[in-house]
Amino acid sequence: MITKTCFLAVASVLLISSSQGDDAIPTDPQPRWWKGNIHTHSLWSDGNDFPEMIAEWYRTHDYNFLALSDHNVLSQGKRFVTVAKIRDRVGNEAVEKYRRRFGTDWVETQGEPGDDDFAVRLKPLNEFRALVEQRGRFILIQAEEISDRAEGATLHMNATNVADLIEPQGGSTIREAIQNNLRAAQEQASEAGQESLVHLNHPNFNWGVTAEDIAAVVQERFFECYNAHPGVRHHGDADHPGVERMWDIVNTIRTDQLGAPPIFGVATDDSHHYHGKHGGSHPGRGWIMVRSKYLTPEYLIAAINAGDFYASSGVQLADIQHEDGQLRVVVDPHHSADKDVTYTFEFIGTRHDYDSESQPRDVENPDRVTRKYSSTIGETFQRSEGTEATYTLDGSELYVRCVITSSEDHHDPSFEDQKQQAWIQPIVPASSPRIEPEPEPEH
């Protein structure tokens, strides 16, 4: 027989358990920063680890979301990869670590050990996500790196939160191919009734995309201002501008000549290598921080579309405010273990009266290389040190963005002498004309 006292005790336990279970999903959440990487490779394409092992790494390193984005493939269906192929990429450790972490019963094989065709099954996303996701703390998002070519050049674009595979669309020019792939992703998202995010990857990889290409396709609103792969030529060379210089050229052309909004910048790992080897593209080098009430793909993408996010390679921010003609940025100094670290704030942009002249570069194919532009494009309007800074717009600016650089070295640099940084999205003065790009006609 259950007494009244026992009943109340049981009810209290159930109520407490229910409350604790809902802690991750409050009924009236406040916007907060969520950390994530949206460019990641696994054994489904050219990465060197199993997708659930990669997801486990990000989950246990304080990430909140991860998009697995292999080349022209989704982690769907039944696929095996030979142990010999895995061994060629990374040695014997990948399979051994996989089995130790998830157990012999989870690791499916076919064939006989030692045979050339002995293989391990690659688990699809819908099978393994339940093992690594945590409600209100860590989610996985299906994505794809659409790997394409046009004009003999390389073009890669990431589509995040896709329902089905998007085949490379191609085009007679790089610009046409960007537009075609973007349209295909948007049409799929519309048909599926879900939000998706498409961003242009590492424009200097194989010198595939020029600043003029990016500027021209105004419907593409995102690109990688920092890709952490060591082979993507982030700083450019004597004949090619670095990616941040390209960002300013793109935003100047868009806001002035095309009457379009500026393009936003994302930071990604483009991770392929997960076993602590020297060189390669490792996890944990670059990410985005998104301000949202909820940790869902739809809410995250809505916040990104609104520009309520920043890119980072180590600097963590407490707040970003843009109101009453001011851009205020506050660093979270408690994030750094170095008490003597200093932060430099640079507010960068282009003014309405900039010098718009440009010249072709003296190269074999100048039409496929970003032109030379004046130093009045991407000027540093204001520089200061501290843990916070405010820039007051006076209306002379086409746009303004902010980059914060720490005195602290990057923990796993992708280029020489790299410091930790954060990149704030460009804004335009309220008085500046802002013409949204017209939607593409339906086909």
QUIPENOR-V199225 format. One line per field, one symbol per residue. burial: 1 if it has 16 or more other ideal C-beta (glycine too) atoms within 10 Angstrom, else 0. A space follows every 50 residues. Layout:
BEGIN
burial->???
END
This chain:
BEGIN
burial->00000000000000000000000000000000111111111111101111 11111111100011111111001110000111100100110001101100 01000010000000000011111110011001000001111111111111 10111111111100010110100111111111011101100000111111 11111111111111111111111111111111110100011011111111 11111100011111111111111100000111111111111101111011 11110011111111111001010000111110100100001011111111 10010000001000000111101000110011000001101010001111 1111110101000100010111111111100100000000000
END
